[in-house]
């Protein structure tokens, strides 16, 4: 009861704060203003972050974020584009999109190539194994025959850095990886906690190891040397957090039993300290 | 984004391992495709009942479906009917089946250039069709077929890069994986272009030598 009261008060305070700062977004860079529309790269295969709904329309929390920024920046004019883990950076650096809201995990090596906004999401990785697997904790992964994962992900980087001797098999999409895992090409599957939770939920023959690793934060990606644009995005993210916009988006796009999980990984929830 | 040699050096060991896989899978693929190609062409030439029609269908099937789809079928489709090969052998199989279809056509073309008079001479000497094929027309036909078989083999080396989609850790895979992890494109693409060019040059050189040796009896 007490906590509820406190959180209500906090929410009210946050709303007041939001209202007070509502109009304080910095000036939009001329390049975007002249363009008249906002071009955003989003994921199309990562529910509830970015995906296509039954009608083939863009959907998800990150898509809502993109629409909201467009609302503030260009009066709602927006062009969205599907990007994959492999092609998103070329799309950005080649100037095809103005920003990426595409489950973009932050690493020091990546930050040399693009600029990141303040983080708006955090998450970890976990392992998925068959119910009867001897693998009980993360360290047991050394006994694994083959770990299936996605190419170019934080999991792939983590295994390269921490468990280079564990054989891995890296595929292009979650469906390929899951297929390979279920066909026995690997005895472990590594992916985001969020992704694996959905899979483990639907499938009784598998379980998660439940020892998260490779905790990382995700942000919006922009080209280097666009400080005005980055400042605008940071201010917009700040405003989204203050106005508590993530909550309704999560409730709109995530399954109800996962609301708690996602709400804990988006602002205003606290983020782990990572550098 | 400037070119960072230190980054490249850091990832050379992984790229080297990828290159070895590319070379292994390509060589094995070439070997099997040439064997299959010769057998297939022979089956068509000798009109072995049932078999030659199958070869004709096989050639059309392979040439008219995308290689990537064939690869996915071998990796994810075959296990459904109880045949699970390792990724490496999936790669060898898909490349060999693909290239063999083109080899069959090249060798068949070569066989058709064999002089009719030679065949009559062979018959007059009492050679059975398969004896004539093995002893006379195939050696002649292969000389004619070598340039186009080389073409196919070069394509095979380049197509081995598609195996990155099924997760075989060959050269392109290593580079693409690194690019997606670190977002650095320039270094990895440079390596890919240089290494594939070098591979193809070496292959062309070897094939040129083979051609030279095979043509020796025909030079004055």
Interface residues (C-beta under 8 A of the other chain):
Chain A: X85 X86 X89 X90 X93 X107 X109 X110 X112 X113 X114 X151 X152 X153 X156 X157 X160 X169 X170 X171 X172 X176 X179 X180 X183 X184 X185 X224
Chain B: X1 X75 X76 X79 X84 X87 X164 X165 X166 X167 X169 X173 X176 X177 X178 X179 X180 X181 X182 X183 X184 X185
